[in-house]
Structure formats: structure tokens, C-alpha cells
């Protein structure tokens, strides 16, 4: 049974690593425990300025995040308003990336993925998740790992249309070609999901440097073995991706939702 509002504590941590192959790290992340906002961005490695794009997105989200808390106390339609704010923040980040590229022609075409999550505590604990691209959000509940987001890739679209099997998609040479990204196109097309939460749930946000290297079963095993230490969980997942080859930058943000204890971030 979900405890009543006001009985939860949340703790988020983020870590990133360049990996073993890439010359630079084009990932960026945001951990704002005060405002219950967490995010990961993965700059597009085949384009100039991927690291600039991902950093602009995180800076923009950080600038706008105070609005999430300011609105919470007076909103009569809390979920709808917070959903609108998250979408607006993503759109502002998209505009900021495009504006930077307009001012710096050498960065024309730069872009980044984005996955971000915001924890709502009223009327009951819920998670809002927004994503663009193939950075993912996962929920670990008990022994089960569930992908909360849908990849915006050419291959994922083909699988959903029944033109490829998941096994064919896993081996396809174009499996990481994005169909959506922050900074590309005039209008941002993002997905927004809402999920009910329970005490003991674990949230994982990650770049595809993790999911390229580790199957979901391995991610679940590592996450569950470190469920009492989200910081160590992030480190362990990244290290496992590096041990598996580390062909890309890898970033993991983890957050645990627990029953209220003394101290920490409580509501």
C-alpha cells in the first residue's frame, strides 16, 4: 500500500565516465534533489558540439527548475501543471541549443538526447518522465526492471510497426539512428509519461552508453544488488559498462524512494 503524502524520502546521485573509446565525454546530467528533478543528456557524437548541446540543456533545466517548487504550493491541478512545466522546460532547452548553433555556425546541427524525471508528492507519489531520443528511464520495483521510456530511433519505430523483430533490431547497423533529438528541427517532439510510485522504488536514468553494453537483465541484477546505496549503484553500473567494452560515454543517475527517516530530503 502506498503511504500517505509526507512520508517519503528521496536520494538521487549521478555519475558519468568518458568510457574507453571516445575522445571526450558528451554526456551531462543534473541531480536536483531539492526540487526532485533528475536528468541525463547524451550529445550526438556524430555531430559537432554534442558536449556543448548536452551542457546547454542541463544548464537550462537548472535555471528553470525553481518554477517546479514555486508552482506546487498553489496548484489546483498539480499533475497537469507540472507536466506543462516539464514540457516547457524541455522546449526552452531545445530553443537554447538552436539559438547557440545559430550564433556559432560551426555547431550547426548539434543536438542531444534528453531524459528527465520529476517526483510529485501530492496528491500521492507520482513520477513524471519526459524523454527525447534514446536515453532511458527505468523503474526497479522488487525483482522487476521496467523501461519507462520509449526509444526514438529508426529501428525502434520499425519494431513497433512490425517490420523488424527485436532480435533483428539488436543486430541492425542503424539501430542507434535517432528520429528525435533536442536541437534538431523547429518544433520539439517529446514524450511525457506518468507513473504511480511505491516506497522502495528505484529510478534509473541513463545514456545509451549503458544500454549498448549491458542487457536489461544485467542492469536489473546490478541495480538490485545495490538498492540500499544509489550512489554505489550508479558507480557499479558504469563500471560494468566499461568492463563490457566501454565503447561510448556512459552516465547513470539513480534515485531511491524510501520511507521517511531522520534527515535527508523529506516532504
Helices and strands as residue ranges (DSSP letters): E 8-17, E 27-32, E 37-42, H 50-64, H 66-72, H 78-103, G 105-107, E 114-120, E 126-132, E 136-141, E 144-147, H 154-160, H 166-171, E 191-196, E 202-206, H 208-211, H 216-225, H 230-243, E 250-259, E 265-266
